[in-house]
């Protein structure tokens, strides 16, 4: 089964750097890095806003937890918003992502 991870970054450069590492480690098959977005949020009881760069990451469901943990460790935010979920995908996509190995733990 395929899985997706959504995570905003402070900028495109950090998204590319983290994505490249996850690709090199075999934990993901692809990262789509979007254009800037405006985020409105509540943090530590305060309302805030800022510009971020969204990323949608594709992996295999068996690697989801490892990919999310590694993403959290590499992310420049102290507490990044990382949301991952298994999902249905086309047969070709499942075969592609199902071939990911991930570096041994």
Secondary structure, DSSP 4 states (H G I P E B T S, - for coil): -EEEEEEEESSHHHHHHHHHHHHHTTS-SEEEEEEEEEEEEEETTEEEEEEEEEEEEEEEGGGHHHHHHHHHHH-SSTT--EEEEEE---HHHHHHHHT------
